[in-house]
Amino acid sequence: MEINDDELFILDEPTNYMKAISNIDYGKWLEAMKSKMDYTYTNHVWTLVDSLKGIKPIRCEWVFKKKTSMNGNIQTYKARLISKC
């Protein structure tokens, strides 16, 4: 199976937040991030607190994926917030 340049552009996923918000599909990536944050808040996954003196906070980063159907059409834009120790 050969992939042309147009298909590579479609499959392109941002590798960080800055690339996601400057991407042509930025609205879909922002919606995916908002959806993940809403889910996290609603299900009490973690609690945001002020950092304590002398304690290094856990860093996090966004991971972005396009979920496609069997025929290669994009079905969903997914964003996941992961901890980065």
Residue, then its C-alpha position, 0 to 999 in steps of 0.5 A: m500500500e502506497i501513501n501519497d503526500d496528501e494522506l501523510f498530511i491527514l495522518d499528521e498528529p501534533t507532537n505537543y500543545m504548541k503544534a496542536i494549537s497552530n495546526i489546521d485542525y486546532g479547533k478539533w484538538l482544543e475540543a479534544m483537550k476540553s473534553k478530556m479536562d471535563y472528564t477528568y474534573t467530573n470523575h475526580v481523577w486528580t485534584l489541582v493544589d498549590s505547590l508546596k515549598g521545596i516540593k517539585p510539582i509533577r509535569c504533564e504533557w498532551v499526547f494527540k491521536k487521530k482515531t480512524s475508521m477501517n477505510g482510513n477516514i478520521q472519526t475522532y480527535k483524541a487528546r490525553l494528558i499524561s504525567k511526565c516525571 
